[in-house]
Amino acid sequence: MDRNEKMFWFVDLWMESGLTRKAFAQQHGITDSKLEYWCRKHDNKVPQTTVVAPDFVELLATQV
């Protein structure tokens, strides 16, 4: 397994773990910033948390 494959494997493992990125990195002896870097390379973005809040919520005016 080359370096890229190993780090992509770590990213996949982290995403399935349910742990925070920081906790996972500490458990596996790598830095959080290194894992973040490889997340960006893996999916070209850092994965979101499992709960995603909407960007906005439409409020409807009620008549009084």
PDBQT receptor file of N, H, CA, C and O in Angstrom, charges set to zero:
ATOM      1  N   MET A   1       0.858  -1.173   0.000  1.00  0.00    +0.000 N 
ATOM      2  CA  MET A   1       0.000   0.000   0.000  1.00  0.00    +0.000 C 
ATOM      3  C   MET A   1       0.905   1.237   0.000  1.00  0.00    +0.000 C 
ATOM      4  O   MET A   1       1.742   1.406   0.887  1.00  0.00    +0.000 OA
ATOM      5  N   ASP A   2       0.724   2.098  -1.009  1.00  0.00    +0.000 N 
ATOM      6  H   ASP A   2       0.044   1.961  -1.729  1.00  0.00    +0.000 HD
ATOM      7  CA  ASP A   2       1.544   3.306  -1.041  1.00  0.00    +0.000 C 
ATOM      8  C   ASP A   2       0.981   4.363  -0.087  1.00  0.00    +0.000 C 
ATOM      9  O   ASP A   2      -0.076   4.171   0.513  1.00  0.00    +0.000 OA
ATOM     10  N   ARG A   3       1.685   5.453   0.039  1.00  0.00    +0.000 N 
ATOM     11  H   ARG A   3       2.544   5.609  -0.449  1.00  0.00    +0.000 HD
ATOM     12  CA  ARG A   3       1.328   6.501   1.012  1.00  0.00    +0.000 C 
ATOM     13  C   ARG A   3      -0.072   7.051   0.746  1.00  0.00    +0.000 C 
ATOM     14  O   ARG A   3      -0.861   7.201   1.679  1.00  0.00    +0.000 OA
ATOM     15  N   ASN A   4      -0.388   7.352  -0.509  1.00  0.00    +0.000 N 
ATOM     16  H   ASN A   4       0.252   7.230  -1.267  1.00  0.00    +0.000 HD
ATOM     17  CA  ASN A   4      -1.718   7.887  -0.831  1.00  0.00    +0.000 C 
ATOM     18  C   ASN A   4      -2.815   6.904  -0.455  1.00  0.00    +0.000 C 
ATOM     19  O   ASN A   4      -3.811   7.287   0.159  1.00  0.00    +0.000 OA
ATOM     20  N   GLU A   5      -2.639   5.643  -0.820  1.00  0.00    +0.000 N 
ATOM     21  H   GLU A   5      -1.830   5.332  -1.318  1.00  0.00    +0.000 HD
ATOM     22  CA  GLU A   5      -3.639   4.625  -0.484  1.00  0.00    +0.000 C 
ATOM     23  C   GLU A   5      -3.816   4.507   1.026  1.00  0.00    +0.000 C 
ATOM     24  O   GLU A   5      -4.938   4.368   1.515  1.00  0.00    +0.000 OA
ATOM     25  N   LYS A   6      -2.713   4.562   1.761  1.00  0.00    +0.000 N 
ATOM     26  H   LYS A   6      -1.802   4.675   1.365  1.00  0.00    +0.000 HD
ATOM     27  CA  LYS A   6      -2.783   4.460   3.220  1.00  0.00    +0.000 C 
ATOM     28  C   LYS A   6      -3.565   5.619   3.818  1.00  0.00    +0.000 C 
ATOM     29  O   LYS A   6      -4.415   5.413   4.685  1.00  0.00    +0.000 OA
ATOM     30  N   MET A   7      -3.284   6.840   3.360  1.00  0.00    +0.000 N 
ATOM     31  H   MET A   7      -2.593   7.007   2.656  1.00  0.00    +0.000 HD
ATOM     32  CA  MET A   7      -3.965   7.987   3.929  1.00  0.00    +0.000 C 
ATOM     33  C   MET A   7      -5.427   8.028   3.511  1.00  0.00    +0.000 C 
ATOM     34  O   MET A   7      -6.277   8.434   4.303  1.00  0.00    +0.000 OA
ATOM     35  N   PHE A   8      -5.742   7.619   2.286  1.00  0.00    +0.000 N 
ATOM     36  H   PHE A   8      -5.052   7.290   1.641  1.00  0.00    +0.000 HD
ATOM     37  CA  PHE A   8      -7.140   7.557   1.879  1.00  0.00    +0.000 C 
ATOM     38  C   PHE A   8      -7.874   6.495   2.684  1.00  0.00    +0.000 C 
ATOM     39  O   PHE A   8      -9.053   6.658   3.001  1.00  0.00    +0.000 OA
ATOM     40  N   TRP A   9      -7.186   5.415   3.014  1.00  0.00    +0.000 N 
ATOM     41  H   TRP A   9      -6.229   5.283   2.757  1.00  0.00    +0.000 HD
ATOM     42  CA  TRP A   9      -7.764   4.382   3.869  1.00  0.00    +0.000 C 
ATOM     43  C   TRP A   9      -8.075   4.967   5.252  1.00  0.00    +0.000 C 
ATOM     44  O   TRP A   9      -9.133   4.693   5.819  1.00  0.00    +0.000 OA
ATOM     45  N   PHE A  10      -7.147   5.776   5.794  1.00  0.00    +0.000 N 
ATOM     46  H   PHE A  10      -6.288   5.998   5.333  1.00  0.00    +0.000 HD
ATOM     47  CA  PHE A  10      -7.384   6.451   7.076  1.00  0.00    +0.000 C 
ATOM     48  C   PHE A  10      -8.609   7.360   7.003  1.00  0.00    +0.000 C 
ATOM     49  O   PHE A  10      -9.416   7.380   7.933  1.00  0.00    +0.000 OA
ATOM     50  N   VAL A  11      -8.758   8.106   5.918  1.00  0.00    +0.000 N 
ATOM     51  H   VAL A  11      -8.102   8.089   5.163  1.00  0.00    +0.000 HD
ATOM     52  CA  VAL A  11      -9.908   9.005   5.758  1.00  0.00    +0.000 C 
ATOM     53  C   VAL A  11     -11.196   8.194   5.756  1.00  0.00    +0.000 C 
ATOM     54  O   VAL A  11     -12.147   8.545   6.455  1.00  0.00    +0.000 OA
ATOM     55  N   ASP A  12     -11.240   7.120   4.985  1.00  0.00    +0.000 N 
ATOM     56  H   ASP A  12     -10.467   6.835   4.417  1.00  0.00    +0.000 HD
ATOM     57  CA  ASP A  12     -12.434   6.273   4.947  1.00  0.00    +0.000 C 
ATOM     58  C   ASP A  12     -12.729   5.676   6.319  1.00  0.00    +0.000 C 
ATOM     59  O   ASP A  12     -13.880   5.635   6.755  1.00  0.00    +0.000 OA
ATOM     60  N   LEU A  13     -11.690   5.219   6.987  1.00  0.00    +0.000 N 
ATOM     61  H   LEU A  13     -10.755   5.253   6.633  1.00  0.00    +0.000 HD
ATOM     62  CA  LEU A  13     -11.843   4.644   8.317  1.00  0.00    +0.000 C 
ATOM     63  C   LEU A  13     -12.387   5.681   9.295  1.00  0.00    +0.000 C 
ATOM     64  O   LEU A  13     -13.273   5.381  10.095  1.00  0.00    +0.000 OA
ATOM     65  N   TRP A  14     -11.855   6.901   9.228  1.00  0.00    +0.000 N 
ATOM     66  H   TRP A  14     -11.135   7.144   8.577  1.00  0.00    +0.000 HD
ATOM     67  CA  TRP A  14     -12.336   7.974  10.106  1.00  0.00    +0.000 C 
ATOM     68  C   TRP A  14     -13.811   8.272   9.839  1.00  0.00    +0.000 C 
ATOM     69  O   TRP A  14     -14.592   8.404  10.781  1.00  0.00    +0.000 OA
ATOM     70  N   MET A  15     -14.198   8.379   8.574  1.00  0.00    +0.000 N 
ATOM     71  H   MET A  15     -13.563   8.271   7.808  1.00  0.00    +0.000 HD
ATOM     72  CA  MET A  15     -15.580   8.736   8.242  1.00  0.00    +0.000 C 
ATOM     73  C   MET A  15     -16.553   7.665   8.736  1.00  0.00    +0.000 C 
ATOM     74  O   MET A  15     -17.705   7.976   9.040  1.00  0.00    +0.000 OA
ATOM     75  N   GLU A  16     -16.114   6.430   8.818  1.00  0.00    +0.000 N 
ATOM     76  H   GLU A  16     -15.178   6.178   8.571  1.00  0.00    +0.000 HD
ATOM     77  CA  GLU A  16     -16.971   5.347   9.307  1.00  0.00    +0.000 C 
ATOM     78  C   GLU A  16     -16.943   5.226  10.830  1.00  0.00    +0.000 C 
ATOM     79  O   GLU A  16     -17.802   4.565  11.414  1.00  0.00    +0.000 OA
ATOM     80  N   SER A  17     -15.959   5.862  11.477  1.00  0.00    +0.000 N 
ATOM     81  H   SER A  17     -15.262   6.399  11.003  1.00  0.00    +0.000 HD
ATOM     82  CA  SER A  17     -15.740   5.658  12.904  1.00  0.00    +0.000 C 
ATOM     83  C   SER A  17     -16.744   6.356  13.811  1.00  0.00    +0.000 C 
ATOM     84  O   SER A  17     -17.017   5.878  14.912  1.00  0.00    +0.000 OA
ATOM     85  N   GLY A  18     -17.295   7.480  13.364  1.00  0.00    +0.000 N 
ATOM     86  H   GLY A  18     -17.073   7.868  12.469  1.00  0.00    +0.000 HD
ATOM     87  CA  GLY A  18     -18.188   8.247  14.229  1.00  0.00    +0.000 C 
ATOM     88  C   GLY A  18     -17.441   9.146  15.201  1.00  0.00    +0.000 C 
ATOM     89  O   GLY A  18     -18.065   9.867  15.980  1.00  0.00    +0.000 OA
ATOM     90  N   LEU A  19     -16.114   9.113  15.166  1.00  0.00    +0.000 N 
ATOM     91  H   LEU A  19     -15.608   8.527  14.534  1.00  0.00    +0.000 HD
ATOM     92  CA  LEU A  19     -15.299   9.949  16.047  1.00  0.00    +0.000 C 
ATOM     93  C   LEU A  19     -15.073  11.315  15.413  1.00  0.00    +0.000 C 
ATOM     94  O   LEU A  19     -15.214  11.489  14.202  1.00  0.00    +0.000 OA
ATOM     95  N   THR A  20     -14.720  12.278  16.257  1.00  0.00    +0.000 N 
ATOM     96  H   THR A  20     -14.606  12.137  17.241  1.00  0.00    +0.000 HD
ATOM     97  CA  THR A  20     -14.299  13.554  15.699  1.00  0.00    +0.000 C 
ATOM     98  C   THR A  20     -12.974  13.327  14.989  1.00  0.00    +0.000 C 
ATOM     99  O   THR A  20     -12.258  12.368  15.277  1.00  0.00    +0.000 OA
ATOM    100  N   ARG A  21     -12.657  14.214  14.064  1.00  0.00    +0.000 N 
ATOM    101  H   ARG A  21     -13.239  14.993  13.830  1.00  0.00    +0.000 HD
ATOM    102  CA  ARG A  21     -11.396  14.074  13.332  1.00  0.00    +0.000 C 
ATOM    103  C   ARG A  21     -10.210  14.125  14.295  1.00  0.00    +0.000 C 
ATOM    104  O   ARG A  21      -9.253  13.363  14.152  1.00  0.00    +0.000 OA
ATOM    105  N   LYS A  22     -10.279  15.022  15.270  1.00  0.00    +0.000 N 
ATOM    106  H   LYS A  22     -11.056  15.640  15.386  1.00  0.00    +0.000 HD
ATOM    107  CA  LYS A  22      -9.184  15.168  16.234  1.00  0.00    +0.000 C 
ATOM    108  C   LYS A  22      -9.000  13.899  17.070  1.00  0.00    +0.000 C 
ATOM    109  O   LYS A  22      -7.875  13.439  17.260  1.00  0.00    +0.000 OA
ATOM    110  N   ALA A  23     -10.093  13.340  17.563  1.00  0.00    +0.000 N 
ATOM    111  H   ALA A  23     -11.007  13.714  17.409  1.00  0.00    +0.000 HD
ATOM    112  CA  ALA A  23     -10.014  12.129  18.386  1.00  0.00    +0.000 C 
ATOM    113  C   ALA A  23      -9.467  10.955  17.578  1.00  0.00    +0.000 C 
ATOM    114  O   ALA A  23      -8.636  10.189  18.066  1.00  0.00    +0.000 OA
ATOM    115  N   PHE A  24      -9.935  10.822  16.348  1.00  0.00    +0.000 N 
ATOM    116  H   PHE A  24     -10.610  11.445  15.951  1.00  0.00    +0.000 HD
ATOM    117  CA  PHE A  24      -9.461   9.743  15.493  1.00  0.00    +0.000 C 
ATOM    118  C   PHE A  24      -7.967   9.883  15.225  1.00  0.00    +0.000 C 
ATOM    119  O   PHE A  24      -7.220   8.908  15.310  1.00  0.00    +0.000 OA
ATOM    120  N   ALA A  25      -7.537  11.097  14.903  1.00  0.00    +0.000 N 
ATOM    121  H   ALA A  25      -8.144  11.889  14.834  1.00  0.00    +0.000 HD
ATOM    122  CA  ALA A  25      -6.119  11.333  14.619  1.00  0.00    +0.000 C 
ATOM    123  C   ALA A  25      -5.260  10.974  15.831  1.00  0.00    +0.000 C 
ATOM    124  O   ALA A  25      -4.219  10.334  15.685  1.00  0.00    +0.000 OA
ATOM    125  N   GLN A  26      -5.688  11.378  17.011  1.00  0.00    +0.000 N 
ATOM    126  H   GLN A  26      -6.534  11.897  17.129  1.00  0.00    +0.000 HD
ATOM    127  CA  GLN A  26      -4.932  11.061  18.234  1.00  0.00    +0.000 C 
ATOM    128  C   GLN A  26      -4.838   9.559  18.448  1.00  0.00    +0.000 C 
ATOM    129  O   GLN A  26      -3.780   9.049  18.817  1.00  0.00    +0.000 OA
ATOM    130  N   GLN A  27      -5.935   8.849  18.221  1.00  0.00    +0.000 N 
ATOM    131  H   GLN A  27      -6.794   9.263  17.921  1.00  0.00    +0.000 HD
ATOM    132  CA  GLN A  27      -5.941   7.394  18.398  1.00  0.00    +0.000 C 
ATOM    133  C   GLN A  27      -4.975   6.691  17.450  1.00  0.00    +0.000 C 
ATOM    134  O   GLN A  27      -4.428   5.638  17.777  1.00  0.00    +0.000 OA
ATOM    135  N   HIS A  28      -4.770   7.283  16.271  1.00  0.00    +0.000 N 
ATOM    136  H   HIS A  28      -5.214   8.138  16.005  1.00  0.00    +0.000 HD
ATOM    137  CA  HIS A  28      -3.956   6.630  15.249  1.00  0.00    +0.000 C 
ATOM    138  C   HIS A  28      -2.572   7.252  15.085  1.00  0.00    +0.000 C 
ATOM    139  O   HIS A  28      -1.838   6.914  14.156  1.00  0.00    +0.000 OA
ATOM    140  N   GLY A  29      -2.222   8.160  15.988  1.00  0.00    +0.000 N 
ATOM    141  H   GLY A  29      -2.818   8.435  16.743  1.00  0.00    +0.000 HD
ATOM    142  CA  GLY A  29      -0.872   8.711  15.999  1.00  0.00    +0.000 C 
ATOM    143  C   GLY A  29      -0.543   9.630  14.833  1.00  0.00    +0.000 C 
ATOM    144  O   GLY A  29       0.613   9.736  14.423  1.00  0.00    +0.000 OA
ATOM    145  N   ILE A  30      -1.569  10.298  14.297  1.00  0.00    +0.000 N 
ATOM    146  H   ILE A  30      -2.508  10.212  14.630  1.00  0.00    +0.000 HD
ATOM    147  CA  ILE A  30      -1.318  11.290  13.255  1.00  0.00    +0.000 C 
ATOM    148  C   ILE A  30      -1.899  12.623  13.723  1.00  0.00    +0.000 C 
ATOM    149  O   ILE A  30      -2.746  12.662  14.614  1.00  0.00    +0.000 OA
ATOM    150  N   THR A  31      -1.441  13.696  13.121  1.00  0.00    +0.000 N 
ATOM    151  H   THR A  31      -0.753  13.664  12.396  1.00  0.00    +0.000 HD
ATOM    152  CA  THR A  31      -1.954  15.003  13.528  1.00  0.00    +0.000 C 
ATOM    153  C   THR A  31      -3.302  15.264  12.869  1.00  0.00    +0.000 C 
ATOM    154  O   THR A  31      -3.597  14.752  11.789  1.00  0.00    +0.000 OA
ATOM    155  N   ASP A  32      -4.108  16.070  13.540  1.00  0.00    +0.000 N 
ATOM    156  H   ASP A  32      -3.868  16.486  14.417  1.00  0.00    +0.000 HD
ATOM    157  CA  ASP A  32      -5.399  16.460  13.003  1.00  0.00    +0.000 C 
ATOM    158  C   ASP A  32      -5.222  17.202  11.686  1.00  0.00    +0.000 C 
ATOM    159  O   ASP A  32      -5.998  17.005  10.751  1.00  0.00    +0.000 OA
ATOM    160  N   SER A  33      -4.204  18.057  11.607  1.00  0.00    +0.000 N 
ATOM    161  H   SER A  33      -3.573  18.217  12.367  1.00  0.00    +0.000 HD
ATOM    162  CA  SER A  33      -3.991  18.823  10.377  1.00  0.00    +0.000 C 
ATOM    163  C   SER A  33      -3.607  17.913   9.206  1.00  0.00    +0.000 C 
ATOM    164  O   SER A  33      -3.982  18.182   8.065  1.00  0.00    +0.000 OA
ATOM    165  N   LYS A  34      -2.867  16.847   9.482  1.00  0.00    +0.000 N 
ATOM    166  H   LYS A  34      -2.562  16.628  10.409  1.00  0.00    +0.000 HD
ATOM    167  CA  LYS A  34      -2.515  15.898   8.417  1.00  0.00    +0.000 C 
ATOM    168  C   LYS A  34      -3.769  15.176   7.927  1.00  0.00    +0.000 C 
ATOM    169  O   LYS A  34      -3.957  14.995   6.724  1.00  0.00    +0.000 OA
ATOM    170  N   LEU A  35      -4.624  14.764   8.862  1.00  0.00    +0.000 N 
ATOM    171  H   LEU A  35      -4.472  14.910   9.839  1.00  0.00    +0.000 HD
ATOM    172  CA  LEU A  35      -5.862  14.095   8.465  1.00  0.00    +0.000 C 
ATOM    173  C   LEU A  35      -6.756  15.048   7.677  1.00  0.00    +0.000 C 
ATOM    174  O   LEU A  35      -7.374  14.642   6.693  1.00  0.00    +0.000 OA
ATOM    175  N   GLU A  36      -6.831  16.302   8.095  1.00  0.00    +0.000 N 
ATOM    176  H   GLU A  36      -6.328  16.632   8.894  1.00  0.00    +0.000 HD
ATOM    177  CA  GLU A  36      -7.621  17.291   7.357  1.00  0.00    +0.000 C 
ATOM    178  C   GLU A  36      -7.084  17.453   5.931  1.00  0.00    +0.000 C 
ATOM    179  O   GLU A  36      -7.862  17.507   4.979  1.00  0.00    +0.000 OA
ATOM    180  N   TYR A  37      -5.765  17.529   5.785  1.00  0.00    +0.000 N 
ATOM    181  H   TYR A  37      -5.134  17.485   6.559  1.00  0.00    +0.000 HD
ATOM    182  CA  TYR A  37      -5.138  17.647   4.472  1.00  0.00    +0.000 C 
ATOM    183  C   TYR A  37      -5.544  16.480   3.576  1.00  0.00    +0.000 C 
ATOM    184  O   TYR A  37      -5.913  16.677   2.418  1.00  0.00    +0.000 OA
ATOM    185  N   TRP A  38      -5.476  15.268   4.116  1.00  0.00    +0.000 N 
ATOM    186  H   TRP A  38      -5.177  15.108   5.057  1.00  0.00    +0.000 HD
ATOM    187  CA  TRP A  38      -5.814  14.093   3.326  1.00  0.00    +0.000 C 
ATOM    188  C   TRP A  38      -7.307  14.011   3.043  1.00  0.00    +0.000 C 
ATOM    189  O   TRP A  38      -7.707  13.459   2.017  1.00  0.00    +0.000 OA
ATOM    190  N   CYS A  39      -8.132  14.545   3.926  1.00  0.00    +0.000 N 
ATOM    191  H   CYS A  39      -7.807  14.992   4.759  1.00  0.00    +0.000 HD
ATOM    192  CA  CYS A  39      -9.573  14.625   3.643  1.00  0.00    +0.000 C 
ATOM    193  C   CYS A  39      -9.807  15.518   2.432  1.00  0.00    +0.000 C 
ATOM    194  O   CYS A  39     -10.624  15.205   1.566  1.00  0.00    +0.000 OA
ATOM    195  N   ARG A  40      -9.087  16.625   2.380  1.00  0.00    +0.000 N 
ATOM    196  H   ARG A  40      -8.423  16.879   3.084  1.00  0.00    +0.000 HD
ATOM    197  CA  ARG A  40      -9.230  17.542   1.250  1.00  0.00    +0.000 C 
ATOM    198  C   ARG A  40      -8.783  16.865  -0.045  1.00  0.00    +0.000 C 
ATOM    199  O   ARG A  40      -9.423  17.027  -1.084  1.00  0.00    +0.000 OA
ATOM    200  N   LYS A  41      -7.708  16.122   0.014  1.00  0.00    +0.000 N 
ATOM    201  H   LYS A  41      -7.188  15.990   0.858  1.00  0.00    +0.000 HD
ATOM    202  CA  LYS A  41      -7.225  15.419  -1.183  1.00  0.00    +0.000 C 
ATOM    203  C   LYS A  41      -8.178  14.292  -1.578  1.00  0.00    +0.000 C 
ATOM    204  O   LYS A  41      -8.376  14.031  -2.765  1.00  0.00    +0.000 OA
ATOM    205  N   HIS A  42      -8.760  13.634  -0.598  1.00  0.00    +0.000 N 
ATOM    206  H   HIS A  42      -8.599  13.846   0.366  1.00  0.00    +0.000 HD
ATOM    207  CA  HIS A  42      -9.636  12.487  -0.836  1.00  0.00    +0.000 C 
ATOM    208  C   HIS A  42     -10.921  12.899  -1.547  1.00  0.00    +0.000 C 
ATOM    209  O   HIS A  42     -11.270  12.323  -2.577  1.00  0.00    +0.000 OA
ATOM    210  N   ASP A  43     -11.610  13.868  -1.018  1.00  0.00    +0.000 N 
ATOM    211  H   ASP A  43     -11.326  14.336  -0.181  1.00  0.00    +0.000 HD
ATOM    212  CA  ASP A  43     -12.906  14.268  -1.573  1.00  0.00    +0.000 C 
ATOM    213  C   ASP A  43     -12.927  15.716  -2.024  1.00  0.00    +0.000 C 
ATOM    214  O   ASP A  43     -13.975  16.254  -2.379  1.00  0.00    +0.000 OA
ATOM    215  N   ASN A  44     -11.774  16.330  -2.009  1.00  0.00    +0.000 N 
ATOM    216  H   ASN A  44     -10.922  15.892  -1.721  1.00  0.00    +0.000 HD
ATOM    217  CA  ASN A  44     -11.654  17.740  -2.352  1.00  0.00    +0.000 C 
ATOM    218  C   ASN A  44     -12.461  18.613  -1.409  1.00  0.00    +0.000 C 
ATOM    219  O   ASN A  44     -12.848  19.728  -1.759  1.00  0.00    +0.000 OA
ATOM    220  N   LYS A  45     -12.714  18.102  -0.207  1.00  0.00    +0.000 N 
ATOM    221  H   LYS A  45     -12.399  17.196   0.078  1.00  0.00    +0.000 HD
ATOM    222  CA  LYS A  45     -13.394  18.861   0.830  1.00  0.00    +0.000 C 
ATOM    223  C   LYS A  45     -13.253  18.115   2.146  1.00  0.00    +0.000 C 
ATOM    224  O   LYS A  45     -12.960  16.919   2.159  1.00  0.00    +0.000 OA
ATOM    225  N   VAL A  46     -13.457  18.807   3.231  1.00  0.00    +0.000 N 
ATOM    226  H   VAL A  46     -13.695  19.778   3.220  1.00  0.00    +0.000 HD
ATOM    227  CA  VAL A  46     -13.479  18.176   4.542  1.00  0.00    +0.000 C 
ATOM    228  C   VAL A  46     -14.904  17.729   4.798  1.00  0.00    +0.000 C 
ATOM    229  O   VAL A  46     -15.825  18.540   4.698  1.00  0.00    +0.000 OA
ATOM    230  N   PRO A  47     -15.114  16.453   5.127  1.00  0.00    +0.000 N 
ATOM    231  CA  PRO A  47     -16.472  15.978   5.371  1.00  0.00    +0.000 C 
ATOM    232  C   PRO A  47     -17.148  16.744   6.503  1.00  0.00    +0.000 C 
ATOM    233  O   PRO A  47     -16.507  17.146   7.474  1.00  0.00    +0.000 OA
ATOM    234  N   GLN A  48     -18.433  16.931   6.358  1.00  0.00    +0.000 N 
ATOM    235  H   GLN A  48     -18.953  16.604   5.569  1.00  0.00    +0.000 HD
ATOM    236  CA  GLN A  48     -19.218  17.619   7.369  1.00  0.00    +0.000 C 
ATOM    237  C   GLN A  48     -19.491  16.666   8.527  1.00  0.00    +0.000 C 
ATOM    238  O   GLN A  48     -19.274  15.460   8.418  1.00  0.00    +0.000 OA
ATOM    239  N   THR A  49     -19.967  17.220   9.631  1.00  0.00    +0.000 N 
ATOM    240  H   THR A  49     -20.144  18.200   9.720  1.00  0.00    +0.000 HD
ATOM    241  CA  THR A  49     -20.377  16.377  10.752  1.00  0.00    +0.000 C 
ATOM    242  C   THR A  49     -21.618  15.596  10.327  1.00  0.00    +0.000 C 
ATOM    243  O   THR A  49     -22.204  15.878   9.282  1.00  0.00    +0.000 OA
ATOM    244  N   THR A  50     -22.010  14.635  11.122  1.00  0.00    +0.000 N 
ATOM    245  H   THR A  50     -21.534  14.407  11.971  1.00  0.00    +0.000 HD
ATOM    246  CA  THR A  50     -23.146  13.798  10.750  1.00  0.00    +0.000 C 
ATOM    247  C   THR A  50     -24.460  14.577  10.791  1.00  0.00    +0.000 C 
ATOM    248  O   THR A  50     -25.405  14.211  10.093  1.00  0.00    +0.000 OA
ATOM    249  N   VAL A  51     -24.541  15.637  11.588  1.00  0.00    +0.000 N 
ATOM    250  H   VAL A  51     -23.772  15.934  12.155  1.00  0.00    +0.000 HD
ATOM    251  CA  VAL A  51     -25.739  16.455  11.648  1.00  0.00    +0.000 C 
ATOM    252  C   VAL A  51     -25.461  17.733  10.880  1.00  0.00    +0.000 C 
ATOM    253  O   VAL A  51     -24.555  18.494  11.219  1.00  0.00    +0.000 OA
ATOM    254  N   VAL A  52     -26.247  17.956   9.846  1.00  0.00    +0.000 N 
ATOM    255  H   VAL A  52     -26.983  17.338   9.571  1.00  0.00    +0.000 HD
ATOM    256  CA  VAL A  52     -26.042  19.142   9.023  1.00  0.00    +0.000 C 
ATOM    257  C   VAL A  52     -27.215  20.072   9.218  1.00  0.00    +0.000 C 
ATOM    258  O   VAL A  52     -28.362  19.705   8.963  1.00  0.00    +0.000 OA
ATOM    259  N   ALA A  53     -26.925  21.289   9.673  1.00  0.00    +0.000 N 
ATOM    260  H   ALA A  53     -25.993  21.588   9.880  1.00  0.00    +0.000 HD
ATOM    261  CA  ALA A  53     -27.958  22.296   9.858  1.00  0.00    +0.000 C 
ATOM    262  C   ALA A  53     -28.232  22.976   8.521  1.00  0.00    +0.000 C 
ATOM    263  O   ALA A  53     -27.318  23.139   7.713  1.00  0.00    +0.000 OA
ATOM    264  N   PRO A  54     -29.466  23.368   8.282  1.00  0.00    +0.000 N 
ATOM    265  CA  PRO A  54     -29.751  24.074   7.032  1.00  0.00    +0.000 C 
ATOM    266  C   PRO A  54     -29.033  25.415   7.007  1.00  0.00    +0.000 C 
ATOM    267  O   PRO A  54     -28.747  25.998   8.053  1.00  0.00    +0.000 OA
ATOM    268  N   ASP A  55     -28.746  25.898   5.806  1.00  0.00    +0.000 N 
ATOM    269  H   ASP A  55     -28.979  25.425   4.956  1.00  0.00    +0.000 HD
ATOM    270  CA  ASP A  55     -28.097  27.194   5.663  1.00  0.00    +0.000 C 
ATOM    271  C   ASP A  55     -28.996  28.325   6.151  1.00  0.00    +0.000 C 
ATOM    272  O   ASP A  55     -28.517  29.294   6.739  1.00  0.00    +0.000 OA
ATOM    273  N   PHE A  56     -30.288  28.202   5.909  1.00  0.00    +0.000 N 
ATOM    274  H   PHE A  56     -30.678  27.415   5.431  1.00  0.00    +0.000 HD
ATOM    275  CA  PHE A  56     -31.229  29.208   6.374  1.00  0.00    +0.000 C 
ATOM    276  C   PHE A  56     -32.585  28.553   6.547  1.00  0.00    +0.000 C 
ATOM    277  O   PHE A  56     -32.854  27.479   6.009  1.00  0.00    +0.000 OA
ATOM    278  N   VAL A  57     -33.422  29.217   7.302  1.00  0.00    +0.000 N 
ATOM    279  H   VAL A  57     -33.204  30.090   7.739  1.00  0.00    +0.000 HD
ATOM    280  CA  VAL A  57     -34.788  28.745   7.502  1.00  0.00    +0.000 C 
ATOM    281  C   VAL A  57     -35.713  29.881   7.101  1.00  0.00    +0.000 C 
ATOM    282  O   VAL A  57     -35.582  30.997   7.604  1.00  0.00    +0.000 OA
ATOM    283  N   GLU A  58     -36.640  29.607   6.206  1.00  0.00    +0.000 N 
ATOM    284  H   GLU A  58     -36.746  28.701   5.798  1.00  0.00    +0.000 HD
ATOM    285  CA  GLU A  58     -37.569  30.628   5.761  1.00  0.00    +0.000 C 
ATOM    286  C   GLU A  58     -38.573  30.906   6.868  1.00  0.00    +0.000 C 
ATOM    287  O   GLU A  58     -39.194  29.982   7.393  1.00  0.00    +0.000 OA
ATOM    288  N   LEU A  59     -38.731  32.158   7.220  1.00  0.00    +0.000 N 
ATOM    289  H   LEU A  59     -38.226  32.909   6.794  1.00  0.00    +0.000 HD
ATOM    290  CA  LEU A  59     -39.720  32.566   8.220  1.00  0.00    +0.000 C 
ATOM    291  C   LEU A  59     -40.888  33.199   7.496  1.00  0.00    +0.000 C 
ATOM    292  O   LEU A  59     -40.709  34.088   6.664  1.00  0.00    +0.000 OA
ATOM    293  N   LEU A  60     -42.060  32.746   7.812  1.00  0.00    +0.000 N 
ATOM    294  H   LEU A  60     -42.205  32.024   8.488  1.00  0.00    +0.000 HD
ATOM    295  CA  LEU A  60     -43.256  33.290   7.190  1.00  0.00    +0.000 C 
ATOM    296  C   LEU A  60     -43.902  34.268   8.146  1.00  0.00    +0.000 C 
ATOM    297  O   LEU A  60     -44.091  33.962   9.324  1.00  0.00    +0.000 OA
ATOM    298  N   ALA A  61     -44.243  35.447   7.643  1.00  0.00    +0.000 N 
ATOM    299  H   ALA A  61     -44.090  35.696   6.687  1.00  0.00    +0.000 HD
ATOM    300  CA  ALA A  61     -44.895  36.449   8.464  1.00  0.00    +0.000 C 
ATOM    301  C   ALA A  61     -46.344  36.043   8.704  1.00  0.00    +0.000 C 
ATOM    302  O   ALA A  61     -47.037  35.595   7.791  1.00  0.00    +0.000 OA
ATOM    303  N   THR A  62     -46.776  36.203   9.909  1.00  0.00    +0.000 N 
ATOM    304  H   THR A  62     -46.213  36.567  10.651  1.00  0.00    +0.000 HD
ATOM    305  CA  THR A  62     -48.179  35.920  10.225  1.00  0.00    +0.000 C 
ATOM    306  C   THR A  62     -48.912  37.235  10.409  1.00  0.00    +0.000 C 
ATOM    307  O   THR A  62     -48.337  38.212  10.888  1.00  0.00    +0.000 OA
ATOM    308  N   GLN A  63     -50.155  37.259  10.038  1.00  0.00    +0.000 N 
ATOM    309  H   GLN A  63     -50.623  36.465   9.649  1.00  0.00    +0.000 HD
ATOM    310  CA  GLN A  63     -50.942  38.486  10.196  1.00  0.00    +0.000 C 
ATOM    311  C   GLN A  63     -51.495  38.520  11.604  1.00  0.00    +0.000 C 
ATOM    312  O   GLN A  63     -51.932  37.506  12.147  1.00  0.00    +0.000 OA
ATOM    313  N   VAL A  64     -51.466  39.712  12.184  1.00  0.00    +0.000 N 
ATOM    314  H   VAL A  64     -51.110  40.536  11.743  1.00  0.00    +0.000 HD
ATOM    315  CA  VAL A  64     -51.951  39.885  13.546  1.00  0.00    +0.000 C 
ATOM    316  C   VAL A  64     -53.316  40.471  13.527  1.00  0.00    +0.000 C 
ATOM    317  O   VAL A  64     -53.906  40.697  14.583  1.00  0.00    +0.000 OA
TER     318      VAL A  64
